[in-house]
Amino acid sequence: MEPTPASIVIVVFDGLQGLDAVGPFEVFAAANRLAQLHGDPEPYRVALASADGRSVTANSGVGLTVDGSLAECSPGVDTVVVAGGAGVHRAVTDTTLVAEVGAATARARRVASVCTGAFVLAAAGLLDGRRATTHWASSERLACDFPDIAVDDDPIFIRDGHVWTSAGVTAGMDLALALVADDLGDGVAHDVASWLVMFTRRPGGQSQFSASLGARPAARPRIGQLQAWIVDHPTENLTVAALADRAGMSPRHFAREFASECGITPARYVETVRLERARQLLESTDASVDAVARRVGLSGDAVLHRLFRRRLGTTPAAYRAHFAHTD
């Protein structure tokens, strides 16, 4: 007898961000397609549901046909995923939606939100006393509206027990990929990511604020190309003098131009690139802290320790213990 597919219900509403629903849906659907190719049973049964069973319109104007109401779709549900979007603040005033989400999640093994879908979970009381994230632009409002939630605007997704929350848009696909890995293993998640041309596994602890987002992309080609080169070569000599020489400028002129173009000093940019790369290595490898430090261009674990303390308020070891993936 073939195993019953796990039922995943993605909750939608008018004004949602379309990709918040469609992105995770495609991740789960890709897992099904790969199972078919291998002659295996499909692991998931995925449905879109609205509070009343009516189709919804995304804030982009795209219409989404749903499979039914949340009450109709949720019996036997394994995972409930709530989408986000500009319409979420109207959605949380829909008492039927909030009540149905509460009822569905009470039956589910696992609960998740994408982007501002966290507001719906919060309105249903599902995030009280938990650590959660949302899109960085909405984190302050989430913390203000729901003070019992420990809001962290940095990670792309957070797992707190059976409740998962994620940052905006594409982070929802990262979260869905992590759910697939949790269910079916890293090998399947890797295959799904390859199928969808995604980053194989972007760990939840990775910051929403990557080095490329922390600095403006430079308009001048010489500076812009150097930005990209720094990201690809963290172990090179990245002093201002060395970078200025590579850019064909005097150190003083280069420092002024870089800060003007990028909104950040060269030294700060280099430090941020190295910090981000160190975070990725700590999350995804078992290399020693000293080895990680040297692989990002630092002289040793003591320097990396000081950098983590100053920029993140923690240590590399504590960061790894909290965010590293474990099977």
N, C-alpha and C positions, 0 to 999 in steps of 0.2 A: 504494500500500500504506500503510495507516494505521500510525502509529508505535505501538510497544508501550508500554502504560502502565507507568510506573515502579512497581515493587513496593515497598510500604512494609509492614513487619512491626512490629506493636506488641506487645512482650513483656509478658505479664501473669503474675501469680502470686496465690496465696491471700493475702488481707490487703492487697491493693493499694488505693490510693485510686482509686475508680471513675472520677472525672473526669480523672485523669491519663492514662487510656487513652481514654475516650469523648470527652473534649474535643478532643485532636488528631485522633482519628478523624473527628469531625464537621467539622473544618476541611478535611481532605483530601476528605471526601465532598462538602462544599459546592463545592469546586473542580471536582469531577466533575459536579455538578448544573448548575453554571453553563456548563460546556463543552457539556453536552447541550442546554441552552437555546439556545446559539449555533450548534448543529449541528456542533460540533467533537468530535474524539475525546477520551475521558476521559483525563486525564493520569496518574491514579493507579489502582493496584489495591491495596487496603488489606486487611490481614488481622490478626486477633488470634491470637497463638500463646502457648501455655504450654510448659513444658519437656517434658511428657509427652503433650500433646494433650488433656488433660482440662479440662473447664470449671472456672472458678475462682470464688471468692466474695470480693467486696470487703469491706473492713473495715466498711462500712455494712450488710452483709448482702445486698447486691444480687448476684445471680449473673450471670456473663458466660459465654456460650457462645463457644468459640474455634473457629478454622478448622482447627486441627491443631497438631501439635507444632512446635517451632521448627525442628527438622531438616527436617520436611516442608515448611514454609512458606518457608524461607530460600534455596533454590536460585534464583539469578537476582535476589536481593534488591538493591534500590538503597539503601534507607534502613532502618535498624533503630532503633526508638524503644523505650526501656525505661521502663515506668511506675514510679512509686514508691508509697509507702504504708507503713502501720504494719508490714506483714508483710515488709518488705524485709530486715530483719536476720535473719529466719529464711530468707528466700530466698537470701541470700548464702552460707548454709551448704549449700545444695543444689548439690553439685558438678556434677551433670548440667546444671542451669540455667546455671551460670557457664561451664562448658565449651562449651555450645551457643551462648551469647551470644558467647563468644570466636570460635567457628568461624563464626558468621553474620556478625559484624562484620568478620571478615577478608575476606569476600567482598563486603561492601557498599561503596558509594561514600561513604556518609555514616552517621554514628552519632549518636544523641541520647539524652538521658535527661530525664525529667520528675521534678522534686522529688528524693526520695531514691532514685530509680532510679540516681542517680549512684553509689551504693554498689555496685550490680551491675557497672557499668562499671569501677569501681575494683577490685573483686574479680577481674575478668577482666584487669586490668593495662592497661586502655585509657586511663586518666587519668594514668599516671605521667609526670611532667615537664610536665604540662599545667596550664593555668589552668582552673578549673572552679567551678561554683556549685551550690548545692542550697538547699532551704528553710533560711531563716536559723536555725531552731531546731535544725537538724541539722548545721550547718556545722562547729561545733567538733568534733563526733564524727567527721565525715568527715576533717578535718585530723589528728585524733589517730590514727585507725585507719589512715590512708594518708598518711604524712608526705611522700611524694614528689609529692603533688598541691599545687599553689598554689591553695588554696581562697579564694574571694572571695565573701563572703555578701551583697554589696550588689546586684549587677545582677540583673535578672529573667531574663536568659539570657546565656550567653557562647558565642562561637564561637572555638574554637582549632583551626585547620586544618579537618579534616573531622569533628571532634568538637564537638557542641553539647550544652550542659547548661543546665538551667533551674531556676528556683525552683519554688515549690509551686503546685499546683492550676491556677488560671487562667493562670499564667505558661506552662504547657505549651501552651495555646492560642496565646499570643503567639509562642512558639517555633515552633509548627506554621505559623503565619501567615508567619513569617520564612522558613521553609523553602519555602513556596509562592512567596513573593516571589523567593527565590533561584532557584527553578526556572522560574517563569512570568512574573516581572516584577511591579513594584509595582502596575500597573493591575489585574491579576487579584487580587492580594492585597487591594487596596482593595475590589474587588467582593465578595470572600469575606467581608471584615470587615463590609461593609454588610449582606450577607445574614444574617449571624449577629448583627448589632447589637453588634459589637465595636468597641473603639477601633481606628481605622483602621490605625495601626501604632505600637505601644508599643515603642520601641527597646530593644534588649537592655541598653544601659547605664543605663537608668532604674533607679533604686534600688528595692529591695524595701521600703525604709522611706520611703514618701511622707510629705509634710507631714501629711496626715490621719492616718497611722499613728504618726507621731512624737509626737503629742499626743493625749490622751484626748478623745473627743467630750464636750463640756460638757453637763451635765444641765440647767442653767438656760438657758431659751430665748434670753435676751438675749446670753449669751456664745456659745452654739452658733451662733446666727445670725451673730454677728460673725466667728467662725472661718470660716464659709463665705464671708462677704463679703470677708474679707482675701484668700482664695484667688482670688477673681474680680476683685479690684482691687489688684494688686500695685504699681501706679504711683501710687496715692493717697498722701496724707500718712498714714503709719501709725505716727506717734510714739505713745507711751503717752498723751500729753495728748489727741491727736486721737481716738484710739480710745476713751478714757474719755469724751470728750464725746459720741461717737456712741452709747456705751452708757448715757449719762445718769448717770455716776458721777464721783466725784472721781478724779483720777489714782492716788492712793495706794490707795483702796478698790478701784478697777478692777484694778490690778496684782495685789493680793492675791487677789481673786476669780478672776481669769483663771488665775493659777498654781495655785490650789487646785483649780479645776475641770478644768484641762487638763494639769496636771503639768509645765508648761513656762511660762517667762515670756513676756509678750507680745512682747518684743523678739526673743527666740530663735525664737518661732513665726513672726514676720514674716520673719526672716532665712532660716529654713528654707523657707518658701513661695517666697521670691524665688530661693533657690538651686535649688530643684527646677524652677522655671519656667525658669531660665537653662539648666539641664542639658537640658531638653526642647528648647529653642530651638537650642542648640548641636548636639544630635543630629539635629535634623530640618530645619534651615534653613541657608542660607549667609550669614545676616546677620553683619556684623562683630561682633567681641567688644564694641566700644563700643556698637553698636546693641542688642545683646542686653542689655547692662547697663542701658541706658535703658528698654528695654521691660519690665524687671522692677522698675523703680523705683529704680535706683541711679544715681549721678551720672556714672559713666563706667567705662571699662575698668579703670582702676587699682583702683577699689573692688571690682569683680568679681574681679580678679586676687587681691587680698588675701583675699577671702572664700573662693575656691577653695583657696588655699594653706592657709588656717587650717582649713577644714572637710574638705577632700578630699585635701590633701597633693599637689596638682597645680595646673596652670594651666588656664585655659579653652581655650587653644589646644591643649595636650597632650590634654586631655579630649576635645575635638572630634576630633582626629586618631585617637584610639583608638576612640571610640564612634560617630562619625557614620556614617550609612548611605551606602554608595557603590554605584552600579549596576555 
